[in-house]
Amino acid sequence: MIKAEGLVKRYGDTEVLKGIDLELKSKEVVAIVGASGAGKTTLLQILGTLDLPNAGSLIHGSTNLLSLGQKELAKFRNKNIGFIFQFHQLLPEFTALENVCLPALIGGKSLNEARKRGKELLGSLGLENRISHKPAELSGGERQRVAAARALMNEPDLILADEPSGNLDSNSADELHELFFTLRKDYGQTFVIVTHNNELANMADRKLEMADGKLVNS
């Protein structure tokens, strides 16, 4: 589904990615592990088109992402890629439902259509009684489930998660880990998860290790 070849990323004189080759299959769960500073988050950001490489190629399905302009890239990202971050990145002034609806509204869907799907997603994640709550009124695990619902809103084929359980207690982390595999089963997405959690990494279909800007096993 995704093919990256020779990805290089530099920040000033520092080369963070040093020629990454990676292929991702449809509906697989891939964990990326490695020490802090190995380049994991940078790779995830490039796979999600939040950042662009200095060299290399990135193909998503039949689309050459690096040939797209900024507006085309933003439209593609909104439709095809969902994100789950360590600190959930929910907007504090919005309710759970409003946060979940944002990607759909940005993508041009009507408010009624967005709200209907948002309620369905939150209900499927056990949050039907929390849709009117703001993030400060939710537990850490609930916030991450809201973030997962938001990532699923536009039915993307790729979900990227950066240390999604890093800010959770062990019980909430275990529930979130199980949720990823339930979502893959129910919705058919491909997941790429950057994590320091060995339990989660070992649950994945593939575990890739990064060191010094390179994949040392892929």
MOLIN-V464772 format. One record per backbone hydrogen bond with DSSP energy under -1.0 kcal/mol. NH is the residue of the N-H (numbers start at 1). CO is the residue of the C=O. If there is no record, write none. Layout:
NH CO
NH CO
This chain:
2 24
3 59
4 22
5 57
7 20
8 55
9 17
11 14
14 11
16 9
17 9
18 213
19 7
20 7
22 4
24 2
28 25
30 191
31 206
32 193
33 208
38 35
43 39
44 40
45 41
46 42
47 43
48 44
49 46
50 45
51 45
54 8
55 8
57 5
59 3
60 63
61 1
63 60
65 58
65 63
67 64
68 65
73 69
74 70
75 71
76 72
77 73
78 74
79 75
80 76
81 77
82 158
84 160
88 85
89 87
94 91
96 133
97 131
99 95
100 96
101 97
105 101
106 102
107 103
108 105
109 104
114 110
115 111
116 112
117 113
118 114
119 115
120 116
121 117
122 118
123 119
124 120
125 121
126 123
127 122
130 127
133 130
137 134
138 135
143 139
144 140
145 141
146 142
147 143
148 144
149 145
150 146
151 147
152 148
155 152
158 80
159 190
160 82
161 192
162 84
163 194
166 163
168 165
173 169
174 170
175 171
176 172
177 173
178 174
179 175
180 176
181 177
182 178
183 179
184 180
185 181
186 182
187 183
188 184
190 157
191 28
192 159
193 30
194 161
195 32
201 197
202 198
205 29
206 29
208 31
210 33
211 214
213 38
214 211
216 209
